[in-house]
């Protein structure tokens, strides 16, 4: 069909989110994204744009006397709120990496975000808050979801985190298909031909999806919807649909490549799932992945984590211990938090410079 691109194909297979807050870019897309996700890096880049400069100045003027963190929270909400009319689902912002081991600090920041969204006219069903999923993040999520402030478990690298996301009542979950460091170091990028079958993170994604299907089948309770992130190429993005992910969040660079690439493959016979887990079925050629974990270097006999363990118990200590036992999860979590901390520090400098200029210190 004339005009078909790889983005056309992707949109037929799963819900396509945008991992960017650039309003002009989102307006330019040939489809309406489902959700708009963001983080400290995305928001910090956004506040330096010409489009958002008036928002930054206004937030500094109104909240600068309360410190840079309040300004950053408010400007994050304002930028995302402006994108609500351009998407079908929710806008998402992320809690500070410095709070990852303080559940009450996470809860309090999320309550401030929720209040700011309300002031901006964004109802609770149009936003969610991304929480890096440590034990404290899981405890905070359990509290917040019970209050009706919906959360997304982010920086997810192992099955135990996924189970905890279910136990915390998370609406969404974002495993990282690739570690943050791989975006900057080509030597860390998997050299595979068949992404869905051969990528070392594929087995863990399959295991998470199958765990959620089991929970849904046994309890009838809705499970966190997979909004998988951190892709290095359009090929990886497309492979997520085969793995069974209902959503994929796509960076600006991968969007551009998908749009520029004609779809020359035969027409797909699959359709977008109407429910994340009710009809989920792992393709036969990928079923063996449920018994593998190349990231740990071991063959497995069944799931690596117990579906019956309450990982949110003991104030999240059970989950923290599970992450600590997993070298890959520990390293990737530390790298991600270092990355987001660096971007948050850049935002702090920009905002404090602005506060100083207005003599509000």
C-alpha positions as a printed NumPy array, in Angstrom:
array([[  0.   ,   0.   ,   0.   ],
       [  1.371,   3.374,  -1.018],
       [  2.614,   5.51 ,   1.817],
       [  2.988,   2.666,   4.292],
       [  5.933,   3.027,   6.647],
       [  7.356,   1.001,   9.504],
       [  5.487,   3.339,  11.846],
       [  2.258,   2.355,  10.075],
       [  3.053,  -1.288,  10.75 ],
       [  3.958,  -0.636,  14.376],
       [  0.716,   1.243,  14.957],
       [ -1.246,  -1.741,  13.64 ],
       [  0.464,  -4.076,  16.113],
       [  0.532,  -2.13 ,  19.378],
       [ -0.181,   1.223,  20.996],
       [  2.577,   3.677,  20.181],
       [  3.646,   6.145,  22.888],
       [  6.068,   9.038,  22.507],
       [  9.105,   9.228,  24.778],
       [  9.493,  12.978,  24.406],
       [  7.824,  16.178,  25.614],
       [  8.612,  18.343,  22.579],
       [  5.185,  19.731,  21.671],
       [  6.217,  20.743,  18.145],
       [  7.559,  17.26 ,  17.434],
       [  4.418,  15.598,  18.792],
       [  2.258,  17.884,  16.622],
       [  4.284,  16.833,  13.577],
       [  3.691,  13.097,  13.986],
       [  1.475,  11.334,  11.417],
       [ -0.33 ,   9.509,  14.228],
       [ -1.717,  10.528,  17.601],
       [  0.465,   8.9  ,  20.277],
       [ -1.245,   7.   ,  23.035],
       [  0.813,   8.201,  26.021],
       [  3.579,  10.801,  26.366],
       [  6.375,   9.728,  28.679],
       [  9.22 ,  11.811,  30.058],
       [ 12.045,  11.869,  32.584],
       [ 14.611,  14.31 ,  33.977],
       [ 16.615,  14.32 ,  30.736],
       [ 13.575,  14.95 ,  28.538],
       [ 12.178,  17.724,  30.732],
       [ 15.541,  19.443,  31.182],
       [ 16.015,  19.527,  27.419],
       [ 12.46 ,  20.794,  27.02 ],
       [ 12.875,  23.752,  29.381],
       [ 15.737,  25.089,  27.27 ],
       [ 13.633,  25.226,  24.105],
       [ 12.288,  28.487,  22.744],
       [  8.748,  27.103,  22.943],
       [  8.932,  26.463,  26.684],
       [ 11.004,  29.478,  27.724],
       [  7.9  ,  31.479,  28.736],
       [  6.725,  28.562,  30.915],
       [ 10.097,  28.416,  32.652],
       [ 10.132,  32.164,  33.269],
       [  6.581,  32.094,  34.637],
       [  7.33 ,  29.199,  37.001],
       [ 10.502,  30.887,  38.236],
       [  8.53 ,  34.084,  38.86 ],
       [  5.735,  32.312,  40.746],
       [  7.65 ,  29.581,  42.584],
       [ 11.299,  30.648,  42.587],
       [ 11.118,  31.757,  46.215],
       [ 10.289,  28.135,  47.115],
       [ 13.483,  26.801,  45.523],
       [ 14.567,  25.184,  42.295],
       [ 12.888,  21.832,  43.026],
       [  9.433,  23.391,  43.234],
       [ 10.096,  25.224,  39.981],
       [ 11.254,  22.025,  38.287],
       [  8.156,  20.139,  39.443],
       [  5.843,  22.895,  38.273],
       [  7.503,  23.398,  34.91 ],
       [  7.477,  19.63 ,  34.327],
       [  3.734,  19.516,  34.906],
       [  3.08 ,  22.577,  32.721],
       [  5.077,  21.179,  29.795],
       [  3.341,  17.804,  29.972],
       [ -0.098,  19.364,  30.519],
       [  0.259,  21.234,  27.212],
       [  0.628,  17.864,  25.446],
       [ -2.572,  16.325,  26.824],
       [ -4.725,  17.404,  23.825],
       [ -2.178,  15.847,  21.438],
       [ -2.336,  12.305,  22.862],
       [ -5.008,   9.692,  23.525],
       [ -3.99 ,   8.567,  26.988],
       [ -1.792,   9.943,  29.743],
       [  1.188,  12.21 ,  30.14 ],
       [  3.866,  10.938,  32.494],
       [  6.557,  12.601,  34.584],
       [  9.167,  11.004,  36.83 ],
       [ 10.004,  11.376,  40.504],
       [ 13.457,  12.537,  41.569],
       [ 16.221,   9.907,  41.608],
       [ 17.375,  11.233,  44.973],
       [ 14.196,   9.854,  46.576],
       [ 14.594,   6.236,  45.46 ],
       [ 15.118,   4.951,  49.017],
       [ 12.613,   7.229,  50.781],
       [  9.013,   6.146,  50.27 ],
       [  7.453,   9.145,  52.028],
       [  9.525,  11.584,  49.97 ],
       [  8.257,   9.807,  46.837],
       [  4.656,   9.938,  48.075],
       [  4.896,  13.612,  48.949],
       [  6.424,  14.542,  45.592],
       [  3.72 ,  12.597,  43.749],
       [  1.008,  14.342,  45.756],
       [  2.54 ,  17.679,  44.754],
       [  2.572,  16.567,  41.118],
       [ -1.088,  15.531,  41.384],
       [ -2.057,  18.883,  42.896],
       [ -0.168,  20.744,  40.165],
       [ -1.879,  18.707,  37.437],
       [ -5.242,  19.477,  39.032],
       [ -4.423,  23.206,  39.005],
       [ -3.461,  22.86 ,  35.322],
       [ -6.849,  21.316,  34.566],
       [ -5.549,  17.792,  33.943],
       [ -7.769,  15.111,  35.545],
       [ -6.277,  12.06 ,  37.212],
       [ -7.171,   9.795,  34.305],
       [ -4.927,  11.81 ,  31.979],
       [ -1.628,  11.602,  33.875],
       [  0.501,   9.076,  35.732],
       [  3.758,   9.318,  37.638],
       [  6.873,   7.283,  36.899],
       [  8.614,   5.893,  39.979],
       [ 12.028,   4.165,  39.797],
       [ 11.158,   0.77 ,  41.19 ],
       [ 13.18 ,   0.129,  44.302],
       [ 11.601,  -1.265,  47.456],
       [ 10.707,   2.271,  48.545],
       [  9.263,   2.956,  45.11 ],
       [  7.018,  -0.089,  45.442],
       [  5.852,   0.918,  48.93 ],
       [  5.099,   4.444,  47.715],
       [  3.249,   3.11 ,  44.678],
       [  1.021,   0.935,  46.85 ],
       [  0.026,   4.028,  48.86 ],
       [ -0.441,   6.279,  45.825],
       [ -2.469,   3.848,  43.726],
       [ -4.777,   3.317,  46.699],
       [ -5.308,   7.099,  46.73 ],
       [ -6.13 ,   7.175,  43.02 ],
       [ -2.795,   8.673,  41.95 ],
       [ -1.73 ,   6.195,  39.294],
       [  1.879,   5.173,  38.91 ],
       [  4.225,   3.588,  36.422],
       [  7.046,   1.363,  37.654],
       [ 10.132,   2.503,  35.744],
       [ 13.765,   1.419,  35.581],
       [ 12.566,  -2.191,  35.712],
       [ 15.196,  -4.811,  34.944],
       [ 14.139,  -8.033,  36.691],
       [ 11.068, -10.188,  37.258],
       [ 10.898,  -9.394,  40.966],
       [ 10.377,  -5.707,  40.173],
       [  7.559,  -6.626,  37.791],
       [  5.834,  -8.783,  40.406],
       [  6.171,  -5.95 ,  42.933],
       [  4.607,  -3.566,  40.395],
       [  1.57 ,  -5.843,  40.266],
       [  1.453,  -6.102,  44.051],
       [  1.656,  -2.3  ,  44.332],
       [ -1.292,  -1.774,  42.011],
       [  0.724,   0.032,  39.347],
       [ -1.205,   0.998,  36.24 ],
       [  1.844,   0.764,  33.973],
       [  5.358,  -0.657,  33.926],
       [  8.413,   0.306,  31.86 ],
       [ 11.179,  -2.25 ,  31.669],
       [ 14.275,  -0.979,  29.849],
       [ 15.033,  -3.207,  26.884],
       [ 18.593,  -1.88 ,  26.827],
       [ 20.644,  -0.491,  29.672],
       [ 21.175,   3.279,  29.717],
       [ 24.927,   2.84 ,  29.207],
       [ 24.357,   1.111,  25.85 ],
       [ 23.027,   4.363,  24.401],
       [ 26.481,   5.886,  24.869],
       [ 28.83 ,   2.897,  24.507],
       [ 28.418,   0.864,  21.286],
       [ 30.416,  -1.975,  22.832],
       [ 27.492,  -2.642,  25.194],
       [ 24.943,  -3.029,  22.404],
       [ 23.81 ,  -6.613,  21.723],
       [ 25.031,  -7.87 ,  18.366],
       [ 22.061,  -9.965,  17.267],
       [ 20.235, -10.649,  14.013],
       [ 16.867, -11.722,  15.416],
       [ 16.036,  -9.163,  18.11 ],
       [ 12.963, -10.833,  19.591],
       [ 14.653, -14.22 ,  19.841],
       [ 18.275, -13.338,  20.538],
       [ 18.377, -10.093,  22.521],
       [ 19.5  , -10.899,  26.097],
       [ 16.623,  -8.908,  27.634],
       [ 13.911, -10.703,  25.636],
       [ 13.618, -13.631,  28.083],
       [ 13.02 , -11.329,  31.026],
       [ 10.341,  -9.444,  29.1  ],
       [  8.598, -12.71 ,  28.186],
       [  8.741, -13.839,  31.827],
       [  7.231, -10.548,  33.035],
       [  4.414, -10.751,  30.498],
       [  3.658, -14.365,  31.353],
       [  3.653, -13.562,  35.08 ],
       [  1.1  , -10.807,  34.486],
       [ -1.02 , -13.163,  32.38 ],
       [ -0.943, -15.702,  35.204],
       [ -1.996, -13.098,  37.768],
       [ -4.792, -11.841,  35.514],
       [ -6.062, -15.326,  34.731],
       [ -6.031, -16.428,  38.369],
       [ -7.421, -13.276,  39.98 ],
       [ -9.267, -11.356,  37.268],
       [ -7.487,  -8.226,  38.5  ],
       [ -5.958,  -5.831,  35.991],
       [ -2.166,  -5.977,  35.776],
       [  0.434,  -3.305,  34.939],
       [  0.391,  -2.502,  31.239],
       [  3.773,  -2.894,  29.572],
       [  5.093,   0.399,  28.184],
       [  8.507,  -0.876,  27.197],
       [ 11.327,   1.658,  26.752],
       [ 14.997,   2.175,  25.868],
       [ 15.393,   0.977,  22.29 ],
       [ 18.488,   1.467,  20.167],
       [ 16.903,   1.013,  16.735],
       [ 13.582,   0.802,  14.879],
       [ 14.16 ,  -2.954,  14.563],
       [ 14.125,  -3.264,  18.341],
       [ 10.984,  -1.159,  18.585],
       [  9.159,  -3.4  ,  16.116],
       [ 10.306,  -6.559,  17.906],
       [  8.399,  -5.482,  21.022],
       [  5.102,  -6.221,  19.334],
       [  6.174,  -9.811,  18.684],
       [  7.211, -10.229,  22.312],
       [  3.641,  -9.333,  23.277],
       [  3.966,  -5.772,  24.557],
       [  0.728,  -3.827,  24.17 ],
       [  2.546,  -0.471,  24.277],
       [  5.97 ,   0.707,  23.188],
       [  7.322,   4.165,  23.957],
       [  9.407,   5.515,  21.099],
       [ 12.153,   8.13 ,  21.178],
       [ 12.222,  11.032,  18.74 ],
       [ 15.13 ,   9.524,  16.805],
       [ 13.436,   6.142,  16.386],
       [ 10.176,   7.844,  15.371],
       [ 11.995,   9.691,  12.597],
       [ 13.584,   6.491,  11.327],
       [ 10.299,   4.576,  11.428],
       [  8.562,   7.359,   9.496],
       [ 11.344,   7.484,   6.901],
       [ 11.373,   3.693,   6.335],
       [  8.883,   2.211,   3.825],
       [  7.111,  -0.927,   5.007],
       [  8.126,  -3.52 ,   2.427],
       [  7.14 ,  -6.594,   4.459],
       [  4.055,  -8.684,   3.705],
       [  0.868,  -7.44 ,   5.333],
       [  0.572,  -8.585,   8.929],
       [ -2.28 , -10.878,   9.919],
       [ -2.029,  -9.829,  13.556],
       [ -4.013,  -7.002,  15.088],
       [ -3.485,  -4.736,  18.061],
       [ -4.535,  -6.513,  21.291],
       [ -7.722,  -5.21 ,  22.894],
       [ -6.522,  -6.276,  26.354],
       [ -2.919,  -6.632,  27.533],
       [ -3.248, -10.134,  28.991],
       [ -6.66 , -11.703,  28.335],
       [ -5.577, -13.054,  24.96 ],
       [ -1.813, -12.981,  25.42 ],
       [ -0.021, -15.907,  23.844],
       [  3.75 , -16.105,  23.51 ],
       [  4.662, -17.05 ,  19.91 ],
       [  5.807, -20.66 ,  19.627],
       [  9.271, -19.689,  18.424],
       [  9.807, -17.553,  21.555],
       [  8.383, -19.914,  24.167],
       [ 11.781, -21.333,  25.088],
       [ 12.82 , -17.881,  26.327],
       [ 10.753, -18.419,  29.467],
       [ 13.381, -20.957,  30.545],
       [ 16.43 , -18.795,  29.858],
       [ 18.198, -15.842,  31.415],
       [ 21.31 , -14.945,  29.411],
       [ 21.792, -11.802,  31.504],
       [ 22.564, -13.958,  34.524],
       [ 24.451, -16.517,  32.47 ],
       [ 22.307, -19.382,  33.675],
       [ 19.72 , -21.773,  32.34 ],
       [ 16.544, -21.692,  34.385],
       [ 13.984, -24.248,  35.422],
       [ 10.817, -22.199,  35.628],
       [ 10.448, -18.589,  36.711],
       [ 13.395, -16.936,  38.404],
       [ 11.154, -15.356,  41.029],
       [  8.287, -16.63 ,  43.138],
       [  4.873, -15.352,  42.147],
       [  3.746, -15.927,  45.735],
       [  6.345, -13.738,  47.467],
       [  5.203, -10.298,  48.626],
       [  8.107,  -8.198,  47.401],
       [  6.621,  -5.045,  48.92 ],
       [  6.731,  -6.588,  52.403],
       [  8.989,  -5.335,  55.187],
       [  8.772,  -1.812,  53.796],
       [ 10.215,  -2.924,  50.465],
       [ 13.236,  -4.72 ,  51.883],
       [ 12.265,  -7.976,  50.143],
       [ 12.387,  -6.283,  46.745],
       [ 15.615,  -4.409,  47.512],
       [ 17.261,  -7.702,  48.498],
       [ 16.123,  -9.318,  45.244],
       [ 17.552,  -6.45 ,  43.19 ],
       [ 20.839,  -6.617,  45.118],
       [ 21.152, -10.346,  44.352],
       [ 20.852,  -9.573,  40.63 ],
       [ 24.085,  -7.962,  39.428],
       [ 22.552,  -6.846,  36.135],
       [ 19.542,  -5.217,  37.789],
       [ 21.733,  -3.511,  40.387],
       [ 24.177,  -2.117,  37.843],
       [ 21.501,  -0.961,  35.444],
       [ 19.484,   0.69 ,  38.203],
       [ 22.585,   2.512,  39.486],
       [ 23.523,   3.648,  35.976],
       [ 19.997,   4.904,  35.306],
       [ 19.807,   6.855,  38.552],
       [ 23.236,   8.388,  37.898],
       [ 22.052,   9.469,  34.443],
       [ 18.84 ,  11.051,  35.752],
       [ 20.673,  12.707,  38.645],
       [ 23.093,  14.356,  36.22 ],
       [ 20.193,  15.753,  34.197],
       [ 18.407,  16.908,  37.32 ],
       [ 21.551,  18.772,  38.352],
       [ 21.581,  20.475,  34.944],
       [ 17.996,  21.556,  35.525],
       [ 18.915,  22.843,  38.973],
       [ 21.652,  25.033,  37.493],
       [ 19.374,  26.438,  34.777],
       [ 16.618,  27.227,  37.26 ],
       [ 18.898,  28.68 ,  39.932],
       [ 20.477,  30.935,  37.316],
       [ 16.987,  32.098,  36.411],
       [ 16.06 ,  32.673,  40.056],
       [ 19.231,  34.662,  40.579],
       [ 18.43 ,  36.904,  37.636],
       [ 15.058,  37.687,  39.156],
       [ 16.691,  38.34 ,  42.558],
       [ 14.392,  35.851,  44.294],
       [ 17.083,  34.147,  46.314]])
